[in-house]
């Protein structure tokens, strides 16, 4: 299975953002990708008031555009995330959609962990002010293999990825808009950790560059194998990276270093230093 991660610099022009994303899907299909993966907030990345205005029902104009792209190019397409109407005028969902080669929506995941962070002088965000959290862990079949869905800040919560692996995930998808400040220190380390501990491929498409009012995304979209080796990384610009996923390697890794099989899920853990 050949997978492409598509790296964009979405801003507050929704129409332009979708045009750039669709052009990259074309490029990925032309390069032979079976699965094309877009980043978080591919439809809109800008002031929060505009984000609420950008929200749509699903199906809606944006999801239909991606459905046509998947069908016309004959690829699986993960629309990393778009703003989905929630029924609450003050909140939307941050929603990831997977389309099959025929353009049908086969999975929908709503971001569970919301980015409410205050790092003095560097990052200030309160996603919960305009986003409603999802509640469902989502896996999906992709041509004989199982993918697990997540979005950006989810990456910091390993229990989600263990739940996905426990449900049979072999590929962990991580569309993101990681900040430049946190990304330079944490992005690759966290992605490789999720790959190693769950013995899965990790496919992470990221936003890159500045967006209004004062945001800046790290980029470095990448594809990682179950040993934790980075197979491909996008350059520091709008573009893509592509790699072949070798599921025989995944099987060998799990057989030779059976960490998932060796987990103690029923026995009590020994607390070091606790007296009997």
PyMOL commands that set and color helices and strands:
alter all, ss='L'
color gray80, all
select helices_A, chain A and resi 14-30+48-54+61-73+127-129+152-156+158-166+180-198+247-256
alter helices_A, ss='H'
color red, helices_A
select strands_A, chain A and resi 2-7+35-37+76-88+91-99+105-110+116-119+123-126+139-142+145-151+171-175+201-204+208-211+215-218+222-224+230-233+239-244
alter strands_A, ss='S'
color yellow, strands_A
deselect
rebuild
show_as cartoon
